[in-house]
Amino acid sequence: MKKLFSSLLAVTFALSGMAAETAYVRMKLAGSNPTYSTSTIKLTENSDRTPAYESGYDSECMMEQSNDNSVLFYAYVGTQECANIATNNLDGLVLCFNTNNIDQNYTISFELVSGRDLTLYDRVTKTSTPIVQGESYPFSVEAAQVGRVAIADRFVINYEAPAYVIMNGDFADPGNAWTYTSNFTDNGTNFSLNLDLAADTWYHFQLEEGYTPAIIAADGSEFNRTNNSHNLPVDGWHSALLLYADVAGTYTFTWYDLTDNLTITFPAAPVTGYTVTPNAAGYATFSAAEATVIPDGATAYTGTISGEELVLNQIMGGYVPANTGVIVAGVAGTPYNFAIYGGSVDAIGGNALKATATYTTSMKNVYVLKGNAFLEYVGTNALAANKAYIQLPEAGQNNAPARISMRFNGTQDVENVETEAVKAEKFVENGQVLIRRGNEVYNLQGQIVK
């Protein structure tokens, strides 16, 4: 039984009270031309060594391939790629290799083999090959893996695959009888299963691995969207695992047998709203595929182009229509939640602000918000989701302005609130940040407060 072998080996060492080299092998990876394309890894098992990196015993692999024929053969010790590995237990060691630019067919040769029996498990073919002096293991890679591709999870030392992995639980009748049983798909040390589950429901279950005797993996762990991965003991306490399915959809269960880890991938959660945070100047752009509710403390504006200005018009109905670009004004750095509104909201015509969902690469005369003005966008990457932008007509691209300032309908330019010669004084009144300049008081949107 592979699950108990490590602990039995440790007990044997403790009883002997002395260090011993229990296994050694040198393995050589070669492509079609072994004269030029070989790489060697050395594995030593000794009770004095540890799984951690030990200078003088473990040594790093030179991770450079000298030519198109060359290959690399190594294993990770912690985060370091090593060509010499010395550890107290080789069981479960994962071997990595880098392909060359030429070959699909490779061979691993076994040399200087001594000590206890070891096997090489291939996760792709799902077969174990005895590591015997003078023998070799031929294998192939996919065409897409030719070209110095790092393959970090194909080979494992002394891995015994379970005959099956199944899940028992109450998925057919949540909270009641455990009548559900289903087999996982064998992916070679990884096993997976997809289940369509109901929303807002607790499920109870456990895993069973097909060894002799069968092994149960369950310890009472709770799985949810923010805590969806646990390493499970494979013997001892067998208390049911719990899963809270928050939304209806397909849940993917993945059992990583090498690490005894179960990870559940949840379906995407439905969007209930969007967080919009004004920049240091107190402004943000926003758009969404759904109509949204304008939250307290924030003001939303559409805009029209007048020369080199964007004239802002406040939305008075309390809702931002779907697929509508807007300017959001509020307290700098304060997040505002624009909740999705299920009702019907009429579109607003004549709006120069466009939802970023409509942007395609290399569009010209595009302007994006920077501080309290719009500057020309010179990139080619897609704009951020749920933002807004301005695009001037193509005919004017040669005379496009460097910036487009914002002006609230019926008030002065936004930037002038901060840049007039008269010294500005900020203060807070009734929880609102206001600006006093001369005899007038303005809010952060540049509007005069009566």
N, C-alpha and C positions, 0 to 999 in steps of 0.2 A: 504494500500500500504506500503510494508516494506521499500521502499526507502524514504518515507517521515515521517515515524513514529518517528524517532529520533529527527528530527527538531521540530515536533509538541509537543513532550514531553518536549523539552527544553523550548519552548515558554510557555507551561503551568506552568513550574516551575518558570520562570521569572515573570509571572503575579501573582503567588501566593505569591512570596517574602518570602517564608519560606521553610526550609528544611523539607523533609518528606521521610519516608521509604515507597517506593511504591511497593516493592515486596521482598519476602524472601522464600527460599526453602532449605531444607536439602535433599540431594540425597545420597542413599546408593547403591554401586555396590557390587554384591555378585555372587560368582560362585555356583557350585552345592552343596557345603557344607557351608552354610552361617555362621555356628558357628565359622569357622576358616578363611574364605576368604572374608571378607567385607572391604570396604574402603568408607569413607564418604567425601563428598564435600558440603560446605555451600555457598550459593549465596545470597548476600544482595544488593538490589538496593536502593540508597539513594542519594538525590540531593546534599548533602554535600560532597560526595565522588568523586573521579576522576578515569579515566581509568589507571592512573599510580599507581605503587606500593606505598602503604601507610602503614608504620609500625604501628602496633596496630589495623589495620583494615583488611589488607591482611596478611595472614600468610602462610609460606611455608609448603609444604607437605614433610614429611619424606620419601625420595625417596629410601627406602629399603624395600624389601619384605622378611618377616620373615621366610616363609616356602613355600613349593611347592603349597599350596592352596591359598596363599595370593595374593591379587590384589592391584592395586593402582588407585585412581581416583583423578584427579587434572585438573587445567586449568593454562594457562600461563598468568601472569601479567607482561608485558615486557618480560624479559628473565627468570623470576623466576617461578618455578612450585609451585602453591599454592593450598592448601586445603580449605582455607577460602578466598573468593573474595568479596570485597565491592567496588561497582562502581556506577556511576550515571546513567548507562544504561546497562542492561544485554543483550539487543538485539545484536545478532551476536557473543556472547561469544562462543568460541569453547572449548568443553570439551574433555579431553584426558584420556586415561586409559592404564594400563599395564596388560596384560593377565597373568594367572598363568601357571603352567606346566601341568595342568590336564584337564581343562575345555575348551569346545567349546561353551557351553551355559551359558549365564549370565542373570542377572536381575538388572534393576535399579529401586529402590523404591523411592517414593516421600513422604516426611515427613515434618510436620510443615509448610505447604504451607500457605502463606498469601499474600495479595496485589493483584495487577493486574494479568490478565491471562498471563501465560507463556506456551510455547510449547517446546518440545524436538524434533529436527529434526534429522533424521538418514540419512546420506548421502549415505549409502549402499542400504537401502530399499527405500529411497526417500519418506519417510512418516513423518508426524508431529503427535506427540502424546501430548494431553493436559496434563499439569503437574497439577494433582489433588491430594489433600490430601488422603493418604491411597492407591492410585493406584500404578501400577508398569508397567515397559516396559521390556519384555523379548526380547533377541536378541542372535544371534550366530556370531561366528567368523570363519574364514577359518581354516582348519586344519594346514596350514602353520603358522598361527598366535598363535598357542598354544606354550607356553614356555617363558613367561615373555617378550612378544613383546610389545613395545610401539606403540600405535595407537593414533596418535595425531590430526586427522582431521575428525573423524567420526560423532560426535554429535555437534549440534549447537542450542543455545537457540533462540527461536522466529525467526527462519528463514522462510521466505516465498519464495518458489522457483517460478521463472517465469514459465509460461506455455510453453514458448519456448524462444530460443535466435536465431535470424536470422541475416544474413548479407546481406545488399543491396549494390550494387556497379556497377562499370563498368568493372568487370573482363572479361566479354564476349566481350567487345568492348572498350579497354582502351582509356580514354580521351574523350569518347563520351557518348551515352545514358546509363543510369543505368538500364540495363535489367537483371542483375544477382541477384538472390535471392536464398539463401540456408539456411537450418536449421543446427544448431550446434547439435552435439550429447550430450545428457544430462548425465554427469558423477557424478551428485549429488553435487551441488554448483559450480562445474567446468563444462564448456561446451567447446567442441572442434570441429574443422573443418579442413580438409585437402584440399588444393587446389594446382593443378599443374599450375604453372605460367611460363610465358616467361621471358627470360633474358633481362636486360637493359630496364625495362618498369616501368612506374609510374601507379599506380592504385589508385582509389578514392572509398571510401566506408564508411559505418556507421553500427553500431549495433543497433538492436531493441530487447527489452525485453518484453515478453508477460505478462504484468500486465494490470490492467484496470484503466485508459487507458494505452496504450502502452507507453514505455519509450525509448527515443533515447539516445544512448551513442556515442557522437562524439564531438570533440573540436578542430579540425584542427591539431592534433598531426601528426608528420611525423615519420614513422617507417622505419628503415634501419638496416643493419647488426650489426652496433655498437650501435644502439639506438632502441632496438626491444621491449621495454616494457613501457607502460604508464598506469597510473591510470586515468580513464576518468570520467568526471561528467556525471550524468544520468538525468540531466535536464538543462535548460538554453540554452547556446550557442550550436547550432547544425551545426558546420562547418565540412565539410567532412574530414575524416581521409585520410592520404596519405601513400602509401607503395611503396618503391623503391625496386623492385626485381632485384638483380644484376646478378643472375645466373638462368638458367632454372632448374626447379625441384619442389619438393613437399614442400609447406609452410604450417606449422601447426599453426592455430589460436586457442589460449586458452583464454577463458573468465573466470576469477576468480570472481564469483558473490559476494562473501563475501567482497571482497576488491575493487570491480569495476575496476579490472585490466585486461588489454588485453596484452598478450605476444605472439609474433609471432616467431616461431622457423624456422630458415632459413635452407635450404639444405647446405651441405658442399660446401665451395668455392673450385674451382679447384686450385690445386697447380701450381704456375707459376715459382717457384724457391725455393732455400734453402739457408738459412743464415748459414755461417760457420765462427766461431770466434776463431782464434788461441789462445792457452793458453799463460801463462806468458813467456814460452820459445819460443813462436812464431810458435807453431805447433798445428794441429788439424787433426783428421781423418774424412773421409767423404765417403759416398756412397749414391746412389739413384737408384730408380727403372727405372728412365729415364736417357738418356744422358743429360749432362749439359755443359754449357759454362764456361770455366775457366776465372774468371774476371781479369781485370787489377789489378796489385799489388799483386796478389797471384800466387803461383806456385804449381802445383800438381805433385805428384810422385807416381809411383807404386814401388814395392819392391821385392827383392829376398833374401832368407835366405842364409847367408854364415857364418857357425859356430854360434857364438852368436851375429851376426850383421844382421841388415836389410839393405841391400844395396839399396839405393834409385835411381831410374831412372826417370828423368824428362819426363813428357808427353809433347811432342812438337807440337801436332796437334791442341791444343786450346780447346779440348773437353775431358771430362771424359766419357767413355762409360757407358752404363747402367749396374747396378748391379756390379760395380767395386769399390773395396776398394782402397782409396788413402790417402796419407799424403798431407795435405795442409800446405804450409809455407807462412807466411806473418807477418805483424806487430802485435805484441801481443795485444789482446783486440780489434782489429779492425774487424768489421763484413764485410764479403764478400758475395755477392749474386751470387750463382751459378744458373743462369737461365736455365730453361728446354729448351733443344734443340730438335726441331722437326725432324731434319734430321737423317740420318743413320751414326753411328759411329762404326767402327770396334772394336771388342773385343781385349783386350791386353792379350797375353798369358804369362804364367810363373809368375804370380803375386801372392805373398804370402799374400797380404792384402785382407781380405774377407769382404763382406758387412755384417753388423750386422743382416740383415734380414734373413741370413742363420743360425744364431746361435740358438741352442736349449739348454735347461737347462742341467746342469751337464756335459757339454762337457769338456774334459780334455786337459791340455797343452795349454790353451787359454791365450793370452797376450793382454793387452789393453794399450793404450798410457797414460803415466804419465810423464808430463814435456817433456823431450827430449829423452825418452826411453820407451820401452814397459816392463811392469811388469806383472807377472802372475796373472790372475783373479781367485779369490778363492770363488766367490759367486755363487749362483744358479739362481738368477733373470735374466730375459731377458736383453740383452744389449740394450742401448739406440738406438733408430731408427736413420738411416742415418749416422751411424758411421762405423768404420772398425776395425778389429781385426786380430790377427795372431794366428794360431793353428799349433803347432809343431806335428810331427808324434807321434802316440801312443807309438811306440816302444821305444821312447826316454824319456818317462815320468819320469822314476826313476832318470835320469840324466839331467832333464830339467834345463836350466840356470835360475838364479834368475831374470835376466833382459836381454833384447835384445836391444843393442844400435843401433843407426841409423848412417849410413855412406853414404854420397853422392857419387855416382859413380865417381871415379877419384879424390876424395878429402879425407881429414882426417875425423875422427869421429866427429859427431855433437857436442858431449859433450866436445871434446878437444878444440873447439873454445873458450870456456869459462874457461877451467881448466888448460891450460898450465902455466908453472911457470912464463912466461913473463906477466907482467901486461897488461890487456886489457883496451882499451879506446874506448867508444862508442861516435859516433858523427853523425850528420845528414848532408848529402850532396845531393842536388837536390831532397829533399823530401824523401830520402831513409836513413834508419838507417844502419850505417856501424860500423864495429869493427876493430880498429887498434891494432895489436899485433906485436911488434917488427917492422920488415920492411915490413910486409904484411898487407893488408886490406881485410877483409872478409865481406860478407853480412850476414843477419840473417840465411841464409840457410847453412852457413859454407863454401861457395864457395869463392875462391880468386877473388877479384875484380882487374882487370888489370888497 
